[in-house]
Amino acid sequence: MLPAIIKKNMKTIRQLLTYSMIFVSSALYSQSDTCIANFCYSAVQVDSSLIVAFQNNSTSDNPIVVTFWNFGDGSTSTLFNPTHNYFLGYTFIVTLQIIASTSCMDTYTDTITIGNTCDSTNQIIFQSEKNNINLFPTIIKNTFKVVNNEYNVPIHFSIIDEFGKTVLELFLSDRETEICRQNLPNGIYFYKIDRAEKLIKSGKLIFD
């Protein structure tokens, strides 16, 4: 049995509950729920293929809980910043889809011609400069050398592991530089050499 005072004011109580539900619903509905998918990419050439590192530049008012990549060659990934191998000389349509915690969804698509970098303007290999820089040996025990025959212009040298992470980064201004492998474990790595943000040369290194 309900107390008499509740019975007497039941209509008022129902109205208050209704207004409360409307208020809560309105507050939830008014939450910002904008999400925008976007990405950029950089690449390192290894023999006849290209290792492309994708950078997820998506934004959202709420946490992004799902990230889905379609690389355009039948491969997909759910990593936030994945890497992917492509063969040179082909064009691929890459799609990124994101879903936020509030179910906001957005998709971004870009056509990538393998041979271009992130801004799609700089060619991966600048042949006129490529032959002026040499690296040896490529199977490394402790140290290796980088010879820059155009040493009046500094070069940017970096080593990337098989997961796409940069593990060593140097700016070289001498004609010949001997580099120690430091504490990098044995395995396969990739190097890239660029000047003024233009990739000049890249390849594979084996630390043995």
N, C-alpha and C positions, 0 to 999 in steps of 0.2 A: 504494500500500500504506500502510495506517495504521500508525503506530508501535505497538509491542507494548503500551506503557503505556496508550495510548488505547483499544486493543481490550479490554484487561483491565478498564478502568473505564467502558466504553460505557454500561452500565446506569445508573451514577451520573450520567454526563453527561446522559443523556436525562431523568433525574428532575430534575436542576438546571434544564435548559432548560424543562421543563414547569412547574416552580414559578415560574420567571422570567416565563413568559408569563401565568400566572395572576395574579401580582403586578402586572404592567403593566396587564392588563385590569381588575383591580380598582381600580387607581389611576385609570385613565381613567373608569371607571364612577362612581367616587365624587366626581368633579368636580361642583361646584355647577352646576346647569343650570336656573335659574329665570329666567323672563322674564314680564313683565306689561305688556300693552298698555294705554295710556290716553292721552287727549288732552283739551284744553280749547280754547276758541275765543273770539275777539272779533270785532266787526263794525263796519263803517262803511257808512252808507247813502249811496248816490249815485243820485239820481233814483228810479226804480222798482226798483232792484236793490240788493243788499247785497254788499259785499266782505267775505268772512269769512276771517280769518287763523287757521289752525289751529296749535296749539302741541302738539307731540308730547311727552307726559310719560311715555313708556314707560320701564321700567327692566329691566335684564338683568344677570345675573352675568357675562355674556360679551358681546363687541361685537355690536351689532345690525347685520346686514349687508343685510337686506332690509326695506324699509318700503313698504307698499301701502295706498293710500287709495281707498275707493269713496265718492263724495260723494252717492250716492243719486239722482242725476239723469242717470245714464248716463255721467258723467265720472269719471276716475280720475287718480291721481298716484302717483309713486314718490319724491317729494321728502320730506325729513324733516319740514319745517315748511311746508306749502304754503298758498297762498291760493286762494280760489275765489269766483266770482260766482254769486249766487242771485237769483231774482226774489222780491219780497216777497209775503207772504201764503200761503206754502206750507210744508208739513212734509216734511222729508227724513230718511231713515235713513242716517247716515254710519258707515262701518265702517273701522277701522284694523287691519291685520294686520302683525305683525312676525315676523322670523325672525332668531335669533341665530346666531353662528358655529358653535355646537354643534348646530344644527338645532332648537333649542327654538323653538316657535311659540306665539303667543297672538293673540287677536282681541278688540277692544273695539268695541262698537256703541253709538251714542247717537242718540236721535231729536231733531232740531233743528227747532224752529219758528222760521222766519225772522222776526225781530222781537224776539228775546231775545238777551242777551249770554251770556258764558261760563258764568255760574252759573245761567242760565235763570230769573232772577228780575227783572232790571231791564229794563224796556222800552227799546227803542232810542231812541225819540223821546219826550220829555216836552213835549207841546204847550204846556202853560201857561208853560214857561220859554223855549221855542224862539223866540218872537217878540220877546223882550226882548234878544236878541243879534243883531247884524248884522255882516256882513263885506263890505267893498267896496274896490276893484273885484274881480271874480273873474278878469278877464284882467289880468295883472300885468306891468308893466315892471320897476319897481324896488321900490316899497313898496305896502303895502295897510294898511287900518285894520280893527280889531275894536272895535265899540262894545258895551259891556256896560251896559245900563240898570239892572242890579241889581249894581252894582260893589261894594256892601258885602260881597258874597260872591265870593271869587276864583274864577276859572275856569281850567281846564287846557286849553291849546290845543296841538294837534299837527298836523303835516303828514306825510302818508304818500305815498311814491312808488307808481308803478304795479305794483311788485313786492311791495308790502305792507310796506316798510321805513320806519320812522319816521325822517324826516330833519331835523325841527325840532320842538322841544318847549319850551313856555313856560307859566309860571303868570302870569296877568294879574289885577291887582287894581285897575286904574284904569278909569274910565268909558270912556275912549278910548285905544287903544294903536296907534301906528303901527309896523308890523313891516317890516323890510328882508328882502328875499328872500335876502340873503347871497350865497353862491356857488352856489346851486342852478341847475343847467342848465335850459334851456328844455324844456318838456314839460307833460304832464298830471299833476296831483297831486290828492290828496284831503285835506280837512281834517276834523278832528272837534273838537268842543268839549264838555267834560264838567265836571260839578261834583259833587264827592263821589262819584266813580266812576259817575255816571249820565250817559249820553250825552244831551246837550241838542240839539245841532245838528251836521250834517255836510253836506258837499257837495264839489263839484269846483272846482279852481283850475287856471288855465292860465298858466304862466310863458312870456311871449313876449319 
